Amino acid sequence: MTLLEQGIHLVSTDEMTGIQAIERLFLKKPMKPKGVERIEFEYIRHGTLSLIANWHIAKGQVIMPTLGATRKEDDFYQHICQTIDPEPDAGWIFIVDNLNIHQSESRRASSCRKMRDG
């Protein structure tokens, strides 16, 4: 019996920071015969974003991604709580790297349930 059949989700979680939010200044120039589509290199920067994503191992898909301005301990904690929330009674195993925001005892996934239940 697999973990998923037992109601346990095995999830690999990681972050990608510094994703640039940009807007092109000019429209693309369409492709012409014997040519390629042209894209201007000039753009306007709208800052950066951080992505925290979960890869569900058994389902082979990203679940509950989070985009935000920062990647701090509270951001990671809220992301984990948001991931667990649709199935709070299921088992959850999160595989994470050794980044310091993943290691807080006060921010364990079990505290998400306590916070929600009051």
C-alpha positions as CSV (number, residue, x, y, z in Angstrom):
1,M,0.0,0.0,0.0
2,T,1.5,3.4,-1.0
3,L,1.6,6.4,1.2
4,L,-1.1,8.2,-0.8
5,E,-3.4,5.2,-0.5
6,Q,-2.9,5.5,3.3
7,G,-3.9,9.1,3.2
8,I,-0.3,10.4,3.5
9,H,1.0,13.2,1.2
10,L,4.8,13.1,0.5
11,V,5.7,16.6,-0.7
12,S,9.0,18.2,-1.6
13,T,9.1,21.9,-0.9
14,D,11.6,24.5,-2.1
15,E,11.9,28.2,-2.8
16,M,12.9,30.3,-5.8
17,T,13.7,33.9,-4.9
18,G,14.5,37.0,-6.9
19,I,12.1,36.2,-9.7
20,Q,11.9,39.5,-11.7
21,A,8.5,40.9,-12.5
22,I,9.0,42.7,-15.8
23,E,6.9,44.3,-18.5
24,R,8.1,44.7,-22.0
25,L,8.1,48.3,-23.3
26,F,7.1,47.4,-26.8
27,L,4.9,44.8,-28.4
28,K,6.4,41.8,-30.1
29,K,7.0,42.1,-33.8
30,P,5.3,39.1,-35.5
31,M,7.1,36.6,-37.6
32,K,7.5,37.2,-41.3
33,P,8.3,34.7,-44.1
34,K,11.8,33.4,-43.6
35,G,12.1,35.4,-40.4
36,V,11.6,35.0,-36.6
37,E,9.4,36.8,-34.1
38,R,11.2,39.8,-32.7
39,I,11.1,40.8,-29.1
40,E,12.5,44.1,-27.9
41,F,15.0,43.9,-25.1
42,E,13.8,47.0,-23.2
43,Y,11.5,46.5,-20.2
44,I,10.2,48.0,-17.0
45,R,11.1,46.3,-13.7
46,H,8.3,45.8,-11.2
47,G,10.4,44.4,-8.4
48,T,11.0,40.8,-7.5
49,L,8.9,37.9,-6.1
50,S,9.6,34.8,-4.2
51,L,8.0,31.4,-5.1
52,I,7.5,28.7,-2.5
53,A,6.3,25.5,-4.2
54,N,5.4,22.0,-3.3
55,W,6.0,19.0,-5.6
56,H,3.6,16.2,-4.7
57,I,5.7,13.1,-5.3
58,A,2.9,10.6,-5.9
59,K,0.7,12.9,-8.0
60,G,3.7,14.3,-10.0
61,Q,2.4,17.9,-9.8
62,V,2.9,21.2,-8.1
63,I,0.3,21.8,-5.4
64,M,-0.5,25.1,-3.5
65,P,2.3,27.4,-4.7
66,T,2.8,30.7,-2.9
67,L,4.1,33.9,-4.5
68,G,5.1,36.7,-2.2
69,A,7.5,39.7,-1.7
70,T,9.6,37.9,0.9
71,R,10.9,34.5,1.9
72,K,11.0,34.6,5.7
73,E,10.1,32.1,8.4
74,D,6.5,33.5,8.7
75,D,6.1,33.2,4.9
76,F,7.2,29.6,5.0
77,Y,5.0,28.8,7.9
78,Q,1.9,30.4,6.2
79,H,2.8,28.4,3.1
80,I,2.8,25.1,5.0
81,C,-0.5,25.9,6.8
82,Q,-2.1,26.8,3.4
83,T,-0.9,23.5,2.0
84,I,-2.3,21.5,4.8
85,D,-5.6,23.4,5.2
86,P,-7.6,21.6,2.4
87,E,-6.9,18.2,4.1
88,P,-6.0,18.9,7.7
89,D,-6.6,15.3,8.9
90,A,-4.4,13.7,6.2
91,G,-0.8,12.8,7.0
92,W,1.8,15.2,5.6
93,I,5.5,14.6,5.1
94,F,7.5,17.6,3.9
95,I,10.9,17.2,2.4
96,V,12.9,20.4,2.8
97,D,16.6,21.5,2.6
98,N,18.5,22.9,5.5
99,L,17.6,26.5,5.1
100,N,17.2,28.2,8.5
101,I,13.5,29.2,7.9
102,H,12.6,25.4,7.7
103,Q,14.0,24.6,11.2
104,S,11.9,26.5,13.7
105,E,10.4,24.3,16.4
106,S,7.6,26.9,17.0
107,R,6.6,26.7,13.3
108,R,6.0,23.0,13.0
109,A,3.1,21.9,10.7
110,S,1.2,20.6,13.7
111,S,0.9,24.2,15.0
112,C,-1.1,25.1,11.9
113,R,-3.9,22.8,13.2
114,K,-3.7,24.4,16.7
115,M,-3.8,27.9,15.2
116,R,-6.9,27.0,13.1
117,D,-8.8,25.1,15.8
118,G,-8.1,27.9,18.3
